[in-house]
């Protein structure tokens, strides 16, 4: 009996302690009322009045995350059934584009809602109560909505159209009406049973009569059986699609009609852009501009059709097509992008060409000897100090700019001064790489500013140097953490390398 009472006592004691602890924890957890909440948005909605439909339509628009910080133009994906497809499409597209699998693009989704059957049901059904408005809805998109989008947003002329279920047969209808208006069509579990398989027969007849189709078509079906008609449409593609028509069919046996669109959107976009690459375009230049009348040749390294401009504007498919080296005779901004597949735009890259700053050699120098003067400092800085106002811990001479003179790994700085002996008139590109900050000064002019607290960062600058000796000053500082320093240069006559010790000089004492 005493044992039972003792156990009861300890049990109550534990329960009480747990209750007190839970109350104390609860008191330390803040209330949501203490926070300022902000909405998370993937786009916005506008009310668009259609004269063709004689009604207002809600249109949802999602812009790429870099839209407001670039001058790029973007492909556009248009969708009916925006009330269901908008959010997951922005997510799928975002996941693919941010990881370089597809380009960033604009999404435009139209809400169909209570007018869905009327707008997307291609032909009237047996009792005439559903369908029949598909041409009006397509005309609304092509004659009102799309011109509005292309006038008010930076769009590249590459259009895509996607839809599911009834929206899927709208996609098929739009393709049969004008297969070249959209560059890609994506139909997710389209209701091909509509009107006794009307579009199965229509597609069969259409492909038999058209042999030059340049668009993409993605098609999928869930676990809906042969009665859906999608497999029959895929068989027609397999048997009769022309060679240049790019299409793909997928079956998702583990998905139902209502869950197929997310996976299909993700896979469909990957298919359309399977030939796409987000790799940077590389430019190579021969020669340089120093004086008016000079010329140089620029080569674009590409194995795809590549368009370019020379005035800084974003190139389009109507811009000049790169066919060989471009001769440049004045300061120019070259912008270029490649086309993949059937005119799918790649990334736009640029090369800015200016007159190179020209430096004359220093004259009437005293007798010199190899080396550089260095001054070593200790202190706590978050940027390079003014070395004229502080005393060095020590001074000396070194063969080249290096960190051998440091007495510790934290909170120090070095300043190297002397002359670099340039062997011939030419353009030279200097590369300054450091962790933390550094600067390169030539003939009292700041050439490269790589200052501040940062990890290993490289910066470069090209300039024209006259044959002879030029003053050179290299500054470096280290705060905490890791550190690194390197100075290299190159010209048309030699590859990138450290400045040879034999070309660094100081006044002979």
C-alpha positions as CSV (number, residue, x, y, z in Angstrom):
1,X,0.0,0.0,0.0
2,X,2.8,2.4,1.0
3,X,4.6,1.5,-2.3
4,X,1.4,2.4,-4.3
5,X,1.0,5.7,-2.6
6,X,4.7,6.5,-3.1
7,X,4.4,5.7,-6.9
8,X,1.2,7.9,-7.1
9,X,3.0,10.7,-5.4
10,X,6.0,10.6,-7.8
11,X,3.6,10.3,-10.8
12,X,1.7,13.4,-9.8
13,X,5.0,15.2,-9.2
14,X,6.3,14.3,-12.7
15,X,2.9,15.4,-14.3
16,X,3.1,18.7,-12.3
17,X,6.7,19.3,-13.4
18,X,5.8,18.6,-17.1
19,X,2.8,20.9,-16.9
20,X,5.0,23.7,-15.4
21,X,7.7,23.1,-18.1
22,X,5.1,23.2,-20.8
23,X,3.7,26.4,-19.4
24,X,7.1,28.0,-19.3
25,X,7.9,26.9,-22.8
26,X,4.6,28.2,-24.0
27,X,5.3,31.6,-22.4
28,X,8.6,31.8,-24.3
29,X,7.1,31.1,-27.7
30,X,6.0,34.4,-29.3
31,X,2.5,34.9,-30.6
32,X,1.9,35.4,-34.3
33,X,0.4,38.7,-33.4
34,X,3.9,40.0,-32.6
35,X,5.1,39.5,-36.2
36,X,4.6,41.7,-39.2
37,X,3.3,39.4,-41.9
38,X,3.9,40.0,-45.6
39,X,2.3,38.2,-48.5
40,X,4.4,35.9,-50.7
41,X,3.5,36.4,-54.3
42,X,4.3,34.6,-57.6
43,X,2.6,37.2,-59.8
44,X,-0.5,39.4,-60.1
45,X,-3.9,39.5,-61.7
46,X,-5.5,42.1,-64.0
47,X,-9.0,42.6,-65.3
48,X,-8.9,42.5,-69.1
49,X,-11.9,43.5,-71.1
50,X,-12.4,41.5,-74.3
51,X,-14.5,43.0,-77.1
52,X,-14.5,39.7,-78.9
53,X,-16.0,37.9,-75.9
54,X,-17.9,41.0,-74.7
55,X,-16.8,40.4,-71.1
56,X,-14.1,41.0,-68.6
57,X,-11.5,38.2,-68.0
58,X,-9.1,37.8,-65.1
59,X,-5.6,37.4,-66.4
60,X,-2.7,36.3,-64.1
61,X,0.8,37.3,-65.0
62,X,4.1,36.0,-63.5
63,X,7.4,37.8,-64.5
64,X,10.9,36.3,-64.2
65,X,12.8,37.1,-61.0
66,X,15.3,39.1,-63.0
67,X,12.8,41.0,-65.1
68,X,13.3,44.4,-63.4
69,X,17.1,44.2,-63.3
70,X,17.8,43.4,-66.9
71,X,16.8,44.5,-70.4
72,X,16.3,40.9,-71.6
73,X,13.4,39.7,-73.6
74,X,11.6,36.5,-72.5
75,X,9.6,33.7,-74.1
76,X,5.9,33.6,-73.0
77,X,3.9,30.6,-71.8
78,X,0.1,31.1,-72.3
79,X,-2.5,29.0,-70.4
80,X,-6.3,28.7,-70.2
81,X,-7.7,27.4,-66.9
82,X,-5.5,29.8,-65.0
83,X,-7.5,29.3,-61.9
84,X,-6.0,25.8,-61.5
85,X,-2.7,25.9,-63.5
86,X,-1.0,29.2,-62.6
87,X,0.6,28.5,-59.2
88,X,2.1,25.1,-59.9
89,X,3.3,26.2,-63.3
90,X,5.2,29.1,-61.8
91,X,6.8,26.6,-59.3
92,X,7.8,24.1,-62.0
93,X,9.1,26.7,-64.3
94,X,11.0,28.4,-61.4
95,X,12.6,25.2,-60.3
96,X,13.8,24.4,-63.8
97,X,14.9,27.9,-64.9
98,X,16.8,28.8,-61.7
99,X,18.9,25.7,-62.2
100,X,19.7,26.4,-65.8
101,X,17.5,23.7,-67.4
102,X,15.2,26.1,-69.3
103,X,15.2,29.8,-69.8
104,X,13.3,32.2,-67.6
105,X,10.0,33.2,-69.1
106,X,6.8,35.1,-68.6
107,X,3.6,33.2,-67.7
108,X,0.2,34.5,-68.7
109,X,-2.8,32.5,-67.5
110,X,-6.5,33.3,-68.2
111,X,-9.2,32.2,-65.8
112,X,-12.0,30.4,-67.6
113,X,-14.1,29.3,-64.5
114,X,-17.9,29.2,-65.3
115,X,-17.2,29.7,-69.0
116,X,-14.8,26.8,-69.2
117,X,-16.9,24.4,-71.2
118,X,-18.1,27.1,-73.6
119,X,-14.6,28.4,-74.3
120,X,-12.6,25.2,-74.4
121,X,-15.1,22.6,-75.6
122,X,-14.1,22.7,-79.2
123,X,-17.4,21.8,-80.8
124,X,-20.9,21.7,-79.4
125,X,-21.9,18.5,-77.7
126,X,-25.0,16.5,-78.7
127,X,-27.6,18.7,-76.9
128,X,-25.7,21.9,-77.9
129,X,-25.3,23.1,-74.3
130,X,-21.6,22.8,-74.0
131,X,-18.7,23.8,-76.2
132,X,-18.7,25.8,-79.4
133,X,-16.9,28.9,-78.2
134,X,-13.4,27.8,-78.8
135,X,-12.8,30.0,-81.9
136,X,-14.0,33.1,-80.1
137,X,-11.7,32.3,-77.2
138,X,-8.7,31.6,-79.5
139,X,-9.4,34.9,-81.3
140,X,-9.5,36.7,-78.0
141,X,-6.0,35.3,-77.2
142,X,-4.5,35.9,-80.6
143,X,-6.1,39.3,-81.4
144,X,-6.4,40.9,-78.0
145,X,-4.5,39.3,-75.1
146,X,-1.3,38.4,-76.8
147,X,-0.9,41.7,-78.6
148,X,-1.4,43.4,-75.3
149,X,1.2,41.3,-73.6
150,X,3.7,41.8,-76.4
151,X,3.2,45.6,-76.4
152,X,3.5,46.0,-72.6
153,X,6.2,43.5,-71.7
154,X,9.6,42.6,-72.9
155,X,8.7,39.5,-74.8
156,X,10.9,37.4,-77.2
157,X,8.9,36.0,-80.2
158,X,8.7,32.5,-78.8
159,X,5.2,31.6,-77.7
160,X,4.0,28.4,-75.9
161,X,0.5,27.2,-75.1
162,X,-0.4,24.7,-72.5
163,X,-3.7,23.3,-71.1
164,X,-5.2,20.3,-69.3
165,X,-8.3,18.2,-69.9
166,X,-10.7,20.5,-71.8
167,X,-7.8,22.9,-71.9
168,X,-5.9,20.1,-73.6
169,X,-8.4,19.9,-76.5
170,X,-8.2,23.7,-76.8
171,X,-4.4,23.2,-77.3
172,X,-5.1,20.6,-80.0
173,X,-7.6,22.9,-81.7
174,X,-5.2,25.8,-81.7
175,X,-2.5,23.6,-83.2
176,X,-4.8,22.5,-86.0
177,X,-5.9,26.1,-86.7
178,X,-2.4,27.5,-87.0
179,X,0.6,25.2,-85.9
180,X,3.1,28.0,-86.4
181,X,1.4,30.7,-84.3
182,X,2.7,29.1,-81.1
183,X,6.2,27.5,-81.1
184,X,5.2,24.8,-78.6
185,X,2.0,23.1,-77.6
186,X,1.6,21.2,-74.4
187,X,-1.6,19.1,-73.9
188,X,-2.0,17.4,-70.5
189,X,-4.5,14.5,-70.5
190,X,-6.6,16.2,-73.2
191,X,-10.2,15.1,-73.4
192,X,-9.9,13.5,-76.8
193,X,-13.2,11.7,-76.4
194,X,-14.9,15.0,-77.0
195,X,-17.7,14.9,-79.6
196,X,-17.0,11.2,-80.5
197,X,-13.3,11.6,-80.9
198,X,-13.6,14.6,-83.3
199,X,-10.0,15.7,-82.9
200,X,-8.6,12.2,-83.4
201,X,-10.1,12.2,-86.9
202,X,-9.1,15.9,-87.5
203,X,-5.4,15.3,-86.6
204,X,-5.3,12.2,-88.8
205,X,-6.4,14.2,-91.8
206,X,-4.3,17.2,-90.9
207,X,-1.0,15.3,-90.7
208,X,-1.6,13.5,-93.9
209,X,-1.8,16.9,-95.7
210,X,1.1,18.8,-93.9
211,X,4.7,17.7,-94.1
212,X,6.5,20.9,-92.8
213,X,5.7,21.4,-89.1
214,X,8.3,23.3,-87.0
215,X,6.5,23.4,-83.7
216,X,6.9,21.2,-80.6
217,X,4.0,19.1,-79.2
218,X,4.0,17.5,-75.8
219,X,1.3,15.0,-74.9
220,X,0.6,12.9,-71.8
221,X,-2.1,10.8,-70.2
222,X,-2.8,9.6,-66.6
223,X,-4.3,6.2,-65.7
224,X,-7.5,7.0,-67.6
225,X,-7.6,4.1,-70.0
226,X,-7.9,4.0,-73.8
227,X,-11.3,5.6,-73.7
228,X,-9.6,9.0,-73.1
229,X,-8.4,8.9,-76.6
230,X,-4.9,10.2,-75.9
231,X,-3.2,7.0,-76.8
232,X,-5.0,7.1,-80.2
233,X,-3.7,10.6,-80.8
234,X,-0.2,9.5,-79.9
235,X,-0.4,6.6,-82.4
236,X,-1.3,9.1,-85.1
237,X,1.7,11.2,-84.2
238,X,3.9,8.0,-84.4
239,X,2.5,6.9,-87.7
240,X,2.1,10.2,-89.6
241,X,4.1,13.0,-88.0
242,X,6.6,14.5,-90.4
243,X,10.3,14.2,-89.6
244,X,10.8,17.8,-88.5
245,X,7.9,17.8,-86.2
246,X,9.2,17.3,-82.6
247,X,6.7,15.6,-80.3
248,X,6.7,13.5,-77.2
249,X,4.1,11.3,-75.5
250,X,4.2,10.1,-71.8
251,X,1.9,7.9,-69.8
252,X,1.6,8.4,-66.0
253,X,-0.1,5.2,-64.7
254,X,0.4,6.3,-61.1
255,X,-1.4,9.6,-61.6
256,X,-5.1,10.4,-61.9
257,X,-6.6,12.9,-64.3
258,X,-6.6,15.7,-61.6
259,X,-2.9,15.2,-60.5
260,X,-1.2,14.7,-63.8
261,X,-0.6,18.4,-64.7
262,X,2.3,19.2,-62.3
263,X,4.5,16.4,-63.5
264,X,3.4,16.9,-67.1
265,X,4.2,20.7,-66.9
266,X,7.7,19.9,-65.5
267,X,8.5,17.2,-68.0
268,X,6.8,19.0,-70.9
269,X,9.0,22.1,-70.4
270,X,12.1,20.0,-70.2
271,X,11.2,18.3,-73.5
272,X,10.5,21.6,-75.3
273,X,13.9,23.0,-74.1
274,X,15.8,19.7,-74.3
275,X,18.2,21.2,-76.9
276,X,18.5,24.5,-74.9
277,X,21.7,25.6,-73.2
278,X,22.2,28.4,-70.7
279,X,26.0,28.4,-71.2
280,X,27.7,31.7,-71.6
281,X,28.7,32.8,-75.1
282,X,32.4,33.3,-75.4
283,X,34.0,36.1,-77.3
284,X,37.6,36.3,-78.4
285,X,39.2,39.5,-79.7
286,X,42.3,40.0,-81.9
287,X,43.8,43.4,-81.9
288,X,42.8,46.5,-79.9
289,X,41.6,50.0,-80.1
290,X,44.0,52.7,-78.9
291,X,43.7,55.5,-81.4
292,X,41.0,56.4,-84.0
293,X,41.5,54.4,-87.1
294,X,42.5,51.3,-85.3
295,X,40.5,48.1,-85.8
296,X,40.1,44.7,-84.1
297,X,38.5,41.4,-84.9
298,X,35.9,39.7,-82.6
299,X,35.0,36.1,-82.9
300,X,32.0,34.5,-81.3
301,X,32.6,30.9,-80.3
302,X,29.3,29.1,-81.1
303,X,28.0,26.0,-83.0
304,X,24.4,27.3,-83.0
305,X,22.8,30.1,-85.1
306,X,23.8,33.2,-83.2
307,X,22.4,36.7,-83.7
308,X,24.1,39.9,-82.5
309,X,23.9,43.6,-82.3
310,X,26.6,46.3,-82.1
311,X,24.6,49.1,-80.5
312,X,23.9,47.7,-77.1
313,X,20.3,46.7,-77.8
314,X,19.0,43.2,-77.1
315,X,19.3,41.0,-80.3
316,X,16.3,39.3,-81.9
317,X,15.9,36.7,-84.6
318,X,15.9,39.6,-87.0
319,X,19.3,40.9,-85.9
320,X,22.4,40.0,-88.0
321,X,23.3,36.3,-88.0
322,X,26.9,35.7,-87.0
323,X,28.9,34.3,-90.0
324,X,32.5,35.1,-89.1
325,X,34.8,37.5,-87.4
326,X,33.3,41.0,-86.7
327,X,35.5,43.9,-87.5
328,X,35.3,46.7,-84.9
329,X,36.6,50.2,-85.5
330,X,35.1,52.2,-82.7
331,X,33.9,51.6,-79.1
332,X,31.1,49.1,-79.2
333,X,28.9,47.0,-77.1
334,X,28.4,43.6,-78.7
335,X,25.4,41.6,-77.5
336,X,24.7,38.1,-78.8
337,X,22.5,35.1,-78.2
338,X,22.2,31.7,-79.8
339,X,19.1,29.9,-81.1
340,X,18.4,26.2,-80.2
341,X,16.0,23.7,-81.7
342,X,13.3,25.5,-83.6
343,X,14.4,29.1,-82.8
344,X,14.5,28.7,-79.0
345,X,16.4,31.7,-77.6
346,X,19.5,31.1,-75.4
347,X,21.0,33.6,-72.9
348,X,22.2,36.9,-74.1
349,X,25.8,37.8,-73.4
350,X,27.9,40.9,-74.2
351,X,31.4,42.2,-74.7
352,X,32.1,45.9,-74.3
353,X,35.0,47.3,-76.4
354,X,36.5,50.7,-75.6
355,X,39.7,52.5,-76.5
356,X,42.4,51.2,-74.3
357,X,44.1,53.7,-71.9
358,X,47.6,54.4,-73.2
359,X,50.6,54.8,-70.9
360,X,54.0,56.2,-71.9
361,X,57.2,54.8,-70.4
362,X,58.9,56.8,-67.7
363,X,62.0,58.7,-69.1
364,X,65.3,59.6,-67.6
365,X,65.4,57.0,-64.8
366,X,68.6,56.5,-62.7
367,X,70.5,53.3,-62.6
368,X,68.3,50.4,-61.6
369,X,68.5,46.9,-60.2
370,X,66.1,44.0,-60.1
371,X,63.5,43.7,-57.3
372,X,60.6,45.5,-55.7
373,X,60.5,47.6,-52.5
374,X,58.0,46.3,-49.9
375,X,56.5,47.7,-46.7
376,X,54.8,45.5,-44.2
377,X,52.1,46.8,-41.8
378,X,50.0,45.4,-39.0
379,X,46.5,46.6,-38.0
380,X,42.8,46.0,-38.2
381,X,41.2,47.3,-41.4
382,X,38.1,46.5,-43.4
383,X,39.7,48.1,-46.5
384,X,43.1,49.1,-47.7
385,X,44.5,51.9,-45.5
386,X,46.3,55.0,-46.7
387,X,49.9,53.8,-46.4
388,X,51.2,57.4,-46.5
389,X,49.7,58.0,-43.0
390,X,50.9,54.9,-41.2
391,X,54.3,53.5,-40.3
392,X,55.4,50.1,-41.5
393,X,56.5,47.4,-39.1
394,X,59.4,46.6,-41.5
395,X,60.7,47.4,-45.0
396,X,62.8,45.5,-47.5
397,X,63.3,44.3,-51.0
398,X,61.7,41.2,-52.6
399,X,62.1,39.6,-56.0
400,X,58.3,39.8,-56.8
401,X,55.0,40.6,-55.1
402,X,54.4,37.8,-52.6
403,X,53.3,37.4,-48.9
404,X,56.6,36.0,-47.7
405,X,57.3,39.1,-45.5
406,X,54.2,38.7,-43.3
407,X,54.8,38.0,-39.6
408,X,51.3,36.6,-39.0
409,X,48.2,35.4,-40.8
410,X,45.7,38.0,-39.5
411,X,45.4,41.8,-39.7
412,X,48.3,42.7,-41.9
413,X,49.0,44.6,-45.1
414,X,51.8,44.8,-47.7
415,X,52.6,47.5,-50.3
416,X,55.0,46.8,-53.2
417,X,56.5,49.6,-55.3
418,X,59.0,49.7,-58.2
419,X,58.9,49.5,-62.0
420,X,57.8,46.9,-64.6
421,X,59.9,46.7,-67.7
422,X,57.7,46.4,-70.8
423,X,59.5,44.7,-73.7
424,X,57.4,46.1,-76.6
425,X,54.5,48.4,-77.4
426,X,51.4,46.3,-76.9
427,X,48.1,45.8,-75.1
428,X,48.5,44.0,-71.7
429,X,45.8,42.5,-69.5
430,X,46.5,42.3,-65.8
431,X,44.7,39.9,-63.4
432,X,44.6,40.7,-59.7
433,X,43.2,38.0,-57.5
434,X,43.0,38.4,-53.7
435,X,41.4,37.5,-50.4
436,X,40.9,40.1,-48.8
437,X,41.4,43.4,-50.7
438,X,44.0,44.6,-53.2
439,X,44.8,47.3,-55.7
440,X,47.0,47.6,-58.8
441,X,48.4,51.1,-59.6
442,X,50.5,51.8,-62.8
443,X,52.0,55.2,-63.5
444,X,50.1,56.6,-60.6
445,X,46.7,55.5,-62.1
446,X,44.5,53.0,-60.3
447,X,44.1,50.2,-62.8
448,X,42.4,47.5,-60.8
449,X,40.4,48.0,-57.5
450,X,39.8,44.7,-55.8
451,X,39.5,46.3,-52.3
452,X,37.3,45.3,-49.4
453,X,36.5,42.3,-47.2
454,X,35.8,39.3,-49.4
455,X,36.8,35.8,-50.4
456,X,39.0,35.0,-53.3
457,X,37.9,37.3,-56.1
458,X,39.7,38.1,-59.4
459,X,39.4,41.3,-61.4
460,X,41.2,42.2,-64.6
461,X,41.9,45.2,-66.8
462,X,43.5,45.7,-70.2
463,X,45.7,48.7,-71.1
464,X,48.2,49.8,-73.7
465,X,51.8,50.2,-72.5
466,X,54.6,51.7,-74.4
467,X,57.9,49.9,-74.4
468,X,60.1,50.8,-71.4
469,X,59.7,51.1,-67.7
470,X,56.5,52.0,-65.9
471,X,55.9,52.6,-62.2
472,X,54.0,49.9,-60.5
473,X,52.4,49.7,-57.0
474,X,50.6,46.6,-55.6
475,X,48.6,46.8,-52.4
476,X,47.2,44.0,-50.3
477,X,45.6,43.6,-46.9
478,X,44.3,40.6,-44.9
479,X,41.8,40.8,-42.0
480,X,40.7,37.4,-40.7
481,X,40.0,34.0,-42.1
482,X,41.8,32.7,-45.2
483,X,43.9,34.8,-47.5
484,X,45.2,34.7,-51.0
485,X,47.1,37.0,-53.4
486,X,48.2,36.7,-57.1
487,X,49.1,39.2,-59.8
488,X,49.4,37.9,-63.4
489,X,49.4,39.4,-66.9
490,X,49.2,38.5,-70.6
491,X,49.5,39.9,-74.1
492,X,49.2,38.8,-77.7
493,X,52.8,37.6,-77.5
494,X,52.6,35.4,-74.4
495,X,50.2,33.5,-72.3
496,X,48.9,34.5,-68.9
497,X,51.7,34.3,-66.3
498,X,53.3,35.9,-63.2
499,X,55.5,38.9,-64.0
500,X,59.0,37.5,-64.4
501,X,61.4,38.7,-61.7
502,X,63.8,39.9,-64.3
503,X,61.3,42.5,-65.5
504,X,60.8,44.1,-62.0
505,X,63.1,47.0,-61.0
506,X,63.9,49.5,-58.2
507,X,66.3,52.4,-58.1
508,X,69.8,51.2,-57.3
509,X,71.0,52.4,-54.0
